[in-house]
């Protein structure tokens, strides 16, 4: 059973808008590669983060509009058809303005 304090802390963290270490690392990968899309398995392998953690963090980043879905394609790791994600256009444009 999850402790009530854990649930409260998690809810406060979510509403703070801060990114955790894994989310920040994933977002940095996308910022470093603004033209590329990545499958969750590709992100997992590149960053050595468990796939289940990558899936959760990518969902959070999508909910916060940092990432958006791209057309389906074959994953370079699993060779399965996947729905990759890519850096959101607004962040991509911001990256270009910094150059």
N, CA and C atoms as a LAMMPS dump frame, in Angstrom:
ITEM: TIMESTEP
0
ITEM: NUMBER OF ATOMS
297
ITEM: BOX BOUNDS ff ff ff
-5.0000000000000000e+02 5.0000000000000000e+02
-5.0000000000000000e+02 5.0000000000000000e+02
-5.0000000000000000e+02 5.0000000000000000e+02
ITEM: ATOMS id mol type element x y z
1 1 1 N 0.83 -1.171 0
2 1 2 C 0 0 0
3 1 3 C 0.886 1.25 0
4 2 1 N 0.506 2.259 -0.749
5 2 2 C 1.257 3.499 -0.842
6 2 3 C 0.874 4.398 0.327
7 3 1 N 1.89 4.946 0.987
8 3 2 C 1.646 5.833 2.126
9 3 3 C 0.979 7.12 1.655
10 4 1 N 0.108 7.647 2.507
11 4 2 C -0.607 8.887 2.174
12 4 3 C 0.369 10.029 1.923
13 5 1 N 1.475 10.06 2.653
14 5 2 C 2.452 11.139 2.46
15 5 3 C 3.106 11.04 1.083
16 6 1 N 3.311 9.83 0.6
17 6 2 C 3.873 9.647 -0.739
18 6 3 C 2.931 10.197 -1.8
19 7 1 N 1.666 9.937 -1.646
20 7 2 C 0.669 10.42 -2.602
21 7 3 C 0.609 11.943 -2.576
22 8 1 N 0.611 12.516 -1.399
23 8 2 C 0.568 13.978 -1.266
24 8 3 C 1.812 14.607 -1.892
25 9 1 N 2.982 14.048 -1.596
26 9 2 C 4.23 14.571 -2.158
27 9 3 C 4.236 14.467 -3.677
28 10 1 N 3.757 13.36 -4.195
29 10 2 C 3.699 13.185 -5.65
30 10 3 C 2.77 14.213 -6.282
31 11 1 N 1.624 14.45 -5.689
32 11 2 C 0.676 15.429 -6.23
33 11 3 C 1.276 16.838 -6.197
34 12 1 N 1.976 17.175 -5.126
35 12 2 C 2.63 18.479 -5.048
36 12 3 C 3.726 18.607 -6.105
37 13 1 N 4.478 17.541 -6.304
38 13 2 C 5.538 17.533 -7.314
39 13 3 C 4.945 17.733 -8.706
40 14 1 N 3.858 17.017 -8.996
41 14 2 C 3.229 17.133 -10.321
42 14 3 C 2.74 18.552 -10.586
43 15 1 N 2.156 19.178 -9.597
44 15 2 C 1.616 20.518 -9.797
45 15 3 C 2.701 21.588 -9.778
46 16 1 N 3.922 21.247 -9.338
47 16 2 C 5.003 22.234 -9.287
48 16 3 C 5.518 22.593 -10.675
49 17 1 N 5.33 21.685 -11.643
50 17 2 C 5.82 21.942 -12.993
51 17 3 C 7.292 21.621 -13.178
52 18 1 N 7.964 21.171 -12.121
53 18 2 C 9.38 20.825 -12.208
54 18 3 C 9.543 19.458 -12.866
55 19 1 N 10.655 19.3 -13.581
56 19 2 C 10.951 18.01 -14.189
57 19 3 C 11.902 17.231 -13.289
58 20 1 N 11.653 15.941 -13.181
59 20 2 C 12.564 15.073 -12.456
60 20 3 C 13.799 14.789 -13.296
61 21 1 N 14.75 14.07 -12.72
62 21 2 C 16.011 13.781 -13.405
63 21 3 C 15.789 13.007 -14.705
64 22 1 N 14.942 11.99 -14.661
65 22 2 C 14.713 11.19 -15.865
66 22 3 C 14.007 12.013 -16.936
67 23 1 N 13.004 12.764 -16.552
68 23 2 C 12.28 13.599 -17.513
69 23 3 C 13.21 14.63 -18.127
70 24 1 N 14.052 15.233 -17.305
71 24 2 C 14.992 16.236 -17.804
72 24 3 C 15.991 15.61 -18.774
73 25 1 N 16.469 14.406 -18.471
74 25 2 C 17.413 13.723 -19.36
75 25 3 C 16.748 13.378 -20.69
76 26 1 N 15.51 12.922 -20.631
77 26 2 C 14.774 12.579 -21.856
78 26 3 C 14.53 13.832 -22.677
79 27 1 N 14.084 14.895 -22.035
80 27 2 C 13.829 16.14 -22.755
81 27 3 C 15.115 16.672 -23.376
82 28 1 N 16.235 16.552 -22.679
83 28 2 C 17.515 17.016 -23.221
84 28 3 C 17.898 16.229 -24.476
85 29 1 N 17.624 14.921 -24.484
86 29 2 C 17.885 14.112 -25.677
87 29 3 C 17.133 14.674 -26.875
88 30 1 N 15.875 15.019 -26.669
89 30 2 C 15.074 15.567 -27.761
90 30 3 C 15.557 16.953 -28.161
91 31 1 N 15.96 17.77 -27.19
92 31 2 C 16.469 19.104 -27.506
93 31 3 C 17.78 19.028 -28.281
94 32 1 N 18.6 18.03 -27.964
95 32 2 C 19.864 17.84 -28.671
96 32 3 C 19.649 17.299 -30.086
97 33 1 N 18.483 16.74 -30.344
98 33 2 C 18.144 16.146 -31.641
99 33 3 C 16.774 16.639 -32.099
100 34 1 N 16.612 17.953 -32.32
101 34 2 C 15.277 18.501 -32.584
102 34 3 C 14.628 18.024 -33.878
103 35 1 N 15.409 17.515 -34.807
104 35 2 C 14.855 17.057 -36.081
105 35 3 C 14.406 15.603 -36.035
106 36 1 N 14.8 14.861 -35
107 36 2 C 14.548 13.416 -34.927
108 36 3 C 13.359 13.081 -34.059
109 37 1 N 12.733 11.983 -34.419
110 37 2 C 11.758 11.383 -33.52
111 37 3 C 12.393 10.132 -32.933
112 38 1 N 11.884 9.709 -31.796
113 38 2 C 12.418 8.539 -31.116
114 38 3 C 11.272 7.679 -30.625
115 39 1 N 11.477 6.363 -30.699
116 39 2 C 10.533 5.447 -30.06
117 39 3 C 10.922 5.373 -28.582
118 40 1 N 10.037 4.862 -27.801
119 40 2 C 10.335 4.724 -26.38
120 40 3 C 11.496 3.76 -26.15
121 41 1 N 11.564 2.688 -26.935
122 41 2 C 12.664 1.722 -26.812
123 41 3 C 13.995 2.359 -27.201
124 42 1 N 13.99 3.225 -28.207
125 42 2 C 15.216 3.918 -28.612
126 42 3 C 15.705 4.843 -27.504
127 43 1 N 14.783 5.562 -26.882
128 43 2 C 15.142 6.445 -25.766
129 43 3 C 15.696 5.611 -24.618
130 44 1 N 15.042 4.508 -24.32
131 44 2 C 15.471 3.628 -23.243
132 44 3 C 16.904 3.147 -23.465
133 45 1 N 17.206 2.726 -24.664
134 45 2 C 18.545 2.219 -24.963
135 45 3 C 19.585 3.34 -24.954
136 46 1 N 19.248 4.481 -25.532
137 46 2 C 20.206 5.59 -25.599
138 46 3 C 20.56 6.144 -24.22
139 47 1 N 19.591 6.183 -23.323
140 47 2 C 19.807 6.785 -22.008
141 47 3 C 19.995 5.772 -20.886
142 48 1 N 19.897 4.498 -21.202
143 48 2 C 20.02 3.435 -20.197
144 48 3 C 19.036 3.636 -19.043
145 49 1 N 17.792 3.924 -19.412
146 49 2 C 16.694 4.048 -18.453
147 49 3 C 15.703 2.933 -18.78
148 50 1 N 15.177 2.268 -17.759
149 50 2 C 14.221 1.187 -17.999
150 50 3 C 13.069 1.653 -18.878
151 51 1 N 12.619 0.775 -19.76
152 51 2 C 11.553 1.103 -20.695
153 51 3 C 10.293 1.551 -19.969
154 52 1 N 9.939 0.902 -18.878
155 52 2 C 8.731 1.286 -18.148
156 52 3 C 8.842 2.717 -17.62
157 53 1 N 10.03 3.11 -17.191
158 53 2 C 10.244 4.48 -16.718
159 53 3 C 10.179 5.467 -17.868
160 54 1 N 10.776 5.108 -19
161 54 2 C 10.74 5.971 -20.186
162 54 3 C 9.302 6.209 -20.622
163 55 1 N 8.498 5.156 -20.641
164 55 2 C 7.091 5.296 -21.056
165 55 3 C 6.352 6.287 -20.165
166 56 1 N 6.544 6.173 -18.875
167 56 2 C 5.88 7.086 -17.949
168 56 3 C 6.348 8.514 -18.111
169 57 1 N 7.659 8.701 -18.253
170 57 2 C 8.192 10.054 -18.386
171 57 3 C 7.784 10.689 -19.718
172 58 1 N 7.758 9.902 -20.783
173 58 2 C 7.329 10.442 -22.079
174 58 3 C 5.857 10.834 -22.02
175 59 1 N 5.038 10.031 -21.365
176 59 2 C 3.622 10.403 -21.218
177 59 3 C 3.488 11.723 -20.463
178 60 1 N 4.27 11.901 -19.404
179 60 2 C 4.235 13.162 -18.658
180 60 3 C 4.673 14.333 -19.543
181 61 1 N 5.749 14.141 -20.307
182 61 2 C 6.251 15.204 -21.184
183 61 3 C 5.25 15.541 -22.293
184 62 1 N 4.522 14.535 -22.748
185 62 2 C 3.484 14.785 -23.744
186 62 3 C 2.32 15.551 -23.108
187 63 1 N 1.946 15.188 -21.891
188 63 2 C 0.874 15.886 -21.179
189 63 3 C 1.213 17.357 -20.958
190 64 1 N 2.506 17.646 -20.805
191 64 2 C 2.966 19.019 -20.581
192 64 3 C 3.309 19.73 -21.901
193 65 1 N 3.019 19.069 -23.017
194 65 2 C 3.245 19.626 -24.359
195 65 3 C 4.706 19.889 -24.694
196 66 1 N 5.616 19.125 -24.094
197 66 2 C 7.02 19.194 -24.479
198 66 3 C 7.286 18.323 -25.707
199 67 1 N 6.563 17.213 -25.803
200 67 2 C 6.719 16.268 -26.904
201 67 3 C 5.376 16.062 -27.574
202 68 1 N 5.421 15.632 -28.845
203 68 2 C 4.173 15.312 -29.548
204 68 3 C 4.378 14.063 -30.388
205 69 1 N 3.292 13.336 -30.686
206 69 2 C 3.402 12.096 -31.457
207 69 3 C 3.72 12.37 -32.928
208 70 1 N 4.391 11.436 -33.517
209 70 2 C 4.742 11.465 -34.938
210 70 3 C 4.076 10.272 -35.632
211 71 1 N 4.063 10.254 -36.967
212 71 2 C 3.478 9.11 -37.681
213 71 3 C 4.196 7.802 -37.328
214 72 1 N 3.443 6.736 -37.381
215 72 2 C 3.998 5.418 -37.047
216 72 3 C 5.131 5.044 -37.993
217 73 1 N 6.071 4.281 -37.444
218 73 2 C 7.205 3.764 -38.214
219 73 3 C 7.759 2.545 -37.483
220 74 1 N 8.726 1.88 -38.094
221 74 2 C 9.378 0.736 -37.461
222 74 3 C 10.42 1.232 -36.465
223 75 1 N 10.431 0.635 -35.289
224 75 2 C 11.417 0.959 -34.261
225 75 3 C 12.764 0.353 -34.661
226 76 1 N 13.833 1.103 -34.487
227 76 2 C 15.176 0.624 -34.827
228 76 3 C 15.674 -0.428 -33.835
229 77 1 N 15.06 -0.508 -32.669
230 77 2 C 15.472 -1.469 -31.645
231 77 3 C 14.647 -2.749 -31.739
232 78 1 N 13.334 -2.611 -31.772
233 78 2 C 12.444 -3.773 -31.715
234 78 3 C 11.963 -4.239 -33.086
235 79 1 N 12.086 -3.393 -34.083
236 79 2 C 11.583 -3.636 -35.44
237 79 3 C 10.061 -3.778 -35.477
238 80 1 N 9.395 -3.315 -34.436
239 80 2 C 7.933 -3.312 -34.399
240 80 3 C 7.438 -1.942 -34.83
241 81 1 N 6.193 -1.879 -35.295
242 81 2 C 5.586 -0.602 -35.637
243 81 3 C 5.268 0.135 -34.341
244 82 1 N 5.739 1.374 -34.254
245 82 2 C 5.576 2.174 -33.039
246 82 3 C 5.071 3.571 -33.389
247 83 1 N 4.642 4.269 -32.374
248 83 2 C 4.263 5.68 -32.5
249 83 3 C 5.353 6.501 -31.821
250 84 1 N 6.342 6.97 -32.577
251 84 2 C 7.428 7.726 -31.964
252 84 3 C 6.968 9.113 -31.543
253 85 1 N 7.808 9.789 -30.803
254 85 2 C 7.513 11.157 -30.374
255 85 3 C 8.675 12.058 -30.76
256 86 1 N 8.377 13.34 -30.805
257 86 2 C 9.354 14.333 -31.239
258 86 3 C 9.18 15.589 -30.395
259 87 1 N 10.209 16.41 -30.342
260 87 2 C 10.151 17.673 -29.634
261 87 3 C 9.02 18.522 -30.199
262 88 1 N 8.248 19.134 -29.323
263 88 2 C 7.129 19.971 -29.746
264 88 3 C 7.649 21.162 -30.544
265 89 1 N 6.87 21.601 -31.5
266 89 2 C 7.274 22.68 -32.399
267 89 3 C 7.66 23.931 -31.626
268 90 1 N 6.91 24.283 -30.584
269 90 2 C 7.214 25.511 -29.836
270 90 3 C 8.587 25.43 -29.188
271 91 1 N 8.988 24.263 -28.714
272 91 2 C 10.316 24.114 -28.117
273 91 3 C 11.391 24.093 -29.185
274 92 1 N 11.062 23.489 -30.316
275 92 2 C 11.999 23.455 -31.431
276 92 3 C 12.274 24.877 -31.914
277 93 1 N 11.248 25.685 -32.041
278 93 2 C 11.421 27.071 -32.469
279 93 3 C 12.227 27.85 -31.437
280 94 1 N 12.011 27.57 -30.167
281 94 2 C 12.778 28.224 -29.105
282 94 3 C 14.26 27.841 -29.211
283 95 1 N 14.533 26.573 -29.485
284 95 2 C 15.915 26.116 -29.651
285 95 3 C 16.577 26.878 -30.8
286 96 1 N 15.85 27.067 -31.911
287 96 2 C 16.421 27.782 -33.049
288 96 3 C 16.72 29.241 -32.699
289 97 1 N 15.892 29.836 -31.882
290 97 2 C 16.109 31.233 -31.52
291 97 3 C 17.355 31.406 -30.646
292 98 1 N 17.811 30.326 -30.016
293 98 2 C 19.009 30.394 -29.186
294 98 3 C 20.298 30.279 -30.001
295 99 1 N 20.16 29.825 -31.242
296 99 2 C 21.344 29.608 -32.087
297 99 3 C 21.815 30.927 -32.678
